[in-house]
Amino acid sequence: MQEIPPLMGAPTNEDLGIPGWLEPLLWVTVVFVAIWIASSVFIHLRRRATNLTSTHAARVDKDAVPDFMSVDHKARDAAVQRGEIYDRELTERERAEAAAGAVVKKGNATLLQSLSGMASFLFSLFSLAGICVNVFSQMDRMNTQLSKSDQIFAAVQKYPIPTAICVFVLVYTLWYWISNKKWLEPPKI
């Protein structure tokens, strides 16, 4: 029985000069993108369910008119009283913290925001590394192409007479074809 030769497949990463550590990194990126898309869809669905509009998607409603004529004085007075009570409580709390010497932390970032910021930074670094690897691999390919052209020039220098004959035959054939308008003749079958 004859053996069937293996099929020639696509070149491997090693054949292309791509480092082995880049493939797992690409898969990690795919996982991050999938998580990002899933969280974006979840946030969109959650906003729709709670009737929230993000700031970049908000539209101006030109038909919206504030109602100045019907003011609920009782609700307004109750809100003002609640605000004054809260302001007093806040002032007392700040005095108590200042007296205790406690440092007031002003950061509003949650753990999820910190992690997403770190992930964004790492993804940016990964993108930069991918671009650098791509540039280096393209430069390597350009160098191999230049070396092939150098090989052609070396062959021309080594065999000048056969090269001159080939160039003469090619130029003469092209000149003959153009001068006699051979493209206008019907093909001979």
C-alpha positions in Angstrom: 0.0 0.0 0.0 1.1 3.5 -0.7 1.4 6.0 2.0 -0.7 9.1 1.6 1.6 12.1 2.2 0.4 14.5 4.9 -1.6 17.5 3.7 0.4 20.7 3.6 -1.4 23.0 6.1 -0.9 26.5 7.1 2.5 27.5 8.4 2.9 27.2 12.1 3.8 30.0 14.5 7.4 28.8 14.6 7.6 28.9 10.7 6.4 32.5 10.8 8.7 33.5 13.6 6.0 34.3 16.1 7.0 33.6 19.7 5.2 30.7 21.4 4.0 32.9 24.3 1.9 35.1 22.0 -0.8 32.4 21.3 -1.9 31.9 24.9 -1.9 35.7 25.3 -4.2 36.0 22.3 -6.6 33.5 23.8 -6.6 35.5 27.1 -7.5 38.6 25.1 -10.4 36.7 23.5 -11.6 35.8 27.0 -11.4 39.4 28.1 -13.3 40.6 25.0 -16.0 38.0 25.6 -16.3 39.1 29.2 -16.4 42.8 28.1 -19.1 42.1 25.5 -21.2 40.1 28.0 -20.9 42.8 30.6 -21.9 45.5 28.1 -24.9 43.5 27.1 -25.8 42.9 30.7 -25.5 46.6 31.6 -27.6 47.6 28.5 -30.3 45.1 29.5 -30.2 46.3 33.1 -30.5 50.0 32.1 -33.4 49.1 29.8 -35.1 47.2 32.7 -34.7 50.1 35.1 -35.4 52.8 32.5 -32.0 54.4 32.8 -30.3 56.3 30.0 -26.6 56.6 29.7 -25.2 60.1 29.3 -23.9 59.5 25.8 -27.2 58.1 24.6 -29.4 60.8 26.0 -31.6 62.8 23.7 -33.1 66.2 24.1 -36.9 66.1 24.4 -38.0 69.4 22.9 -41.6 68.7 23.9 -40.7 68.5 27.6 -42.0 71.5 29.4 -41.4 72.1 33.2 -44.5 72.4 35.2 -44.2 75.7 37.0 -47.9 76.2 37.7 -48.6 73.4 40.1 -46.1 73.5 42.9 -46.6 71.1 45.8 -45.7 73.4 48.7 -46.1 70.7 51.3 -43.6 68.4 49.6 -41.3 71.3 48.9 -41.2 72.4 52.6 -40.7 68.7 53.7 -37.8 68.4 51.3 -36.2 71.6 52.5 -36.6 70.4 56.1 -35.0 67.1 55.3 -32.1 68.9 53.6 -31.5 71.1 56.6 -31.5 68.1 58.9 -29.1 66.3 56.7 -26.8 69.3 56.4 -26.7 69.6 60.2 -25.9 65.9 60.6 -23.2 66.2 58.0 -21.6 69.2 59.7 -21.7 67.3 63.1 -20.1 64.2 61.5 -17.3 66.3 60.0 -16.7 68.0 63.3 -16.6 64.6 65.1 -14.1 63.2 62.5 -11.9 66.3 62.7 -11.9 66.1 66.5 -11.0 62.4 66.3 -8.2 63.2 63.8 -9.5 60.7 61.3 -8.4 61.2 57.7 -11.3 61.5 55.4 -10.9 59.3 52.3 -12.1 61.0 49.2 -11.8 58.1 46.7 -14.9 56.9 45.1 -13.4 54.0 43.0 -14.9 50.6 43.8 -13.0 47.4 43.5 -14.6 46.6 40.2 -13.7 50.0 38.8 -10.1 49.5 39.9 -9.9 46.1 38.4 -11.4 47.3 35.1 -8.9 50.2 35.0 -6.1 47.7 35.6 -7.5 45.4 32.9 -7.7 48.3 30.5 -4.1 49.2 31.2 -2.9 45.6 30.7 -4.9 45.3 27.5 -3.3 48.5 26.2 0.1 47.1 27.0 -0.8 43.8 25.3 -1.9 45.7 22.2 1.3 47.7 22.1 3.3 44.4 22.4 1.3 42.8 19.6 1.9 45.8 17.4 5.6 45.7 18.1 5.8 42.0 17.3 3.9 42.6 14.1 6.3 45.3 13.1 9.3 43.2 13.8 7.9 40.2 11.9 7.1 42.5 8.9 10.7 43.8 9.0 12.0 40.3 9.1 9.9 39.4 6.0 11.2 42.5 4.3 14.7 41.4 5.0 14.1 38.0 3.5 12.6 39.6 0.4 15.6 41.9 0.1 17.9 38.9 0.4 16.1 37.2 -2.5 16.6 40.3 -4.6 20.2 40.2 -3.6 20.3 36.6 -4.8 18.9 37.7 -8.2 21.6 40.3 -8.5 24.3 37.8 -7.5 23.0 35.4 -10.2 23.0 38.2 -12.8 26.6 39.1 -11.8 27.7 35.4 -12.0 26.0 34.7 -15.4 26.0 38.0 -17.3 25.9 36.5 -20.9 22.9 34.2 -20.3 21.1 37.0 -18.5 21.8 39.4 -21.4 20.4 36.9 -23.9 17.2 36.3 -21.8 16.7 40.1 -21.5 17.2 40.6 -25.3 14.8 37.8 -26.2 12.1 39.2 -23.8 12.5 42.8 -25.0 12.5 41.7 -28.7 9.3 39.5 -28.2 7.5 42.3 -26.3 8.5 44.9 -29.0 7.4 42.5 -31.8 4.1 41.8 -30.1 3.3 45.5 -29.5 4.6 46.7 -33.0 2.5 44.1 -34.9 -0.6 44.6 -32.7 -0.8 40.9 -32.0 -3.5 41.4 -29.4 -5.9 42.3 -32.2 -5.5 39.0 -34.1 -8.0 36.3 -33.3 -6.5 33.3 -31.4 -5.4 30.4 -33.5 -7.2 27.2 -32.5 
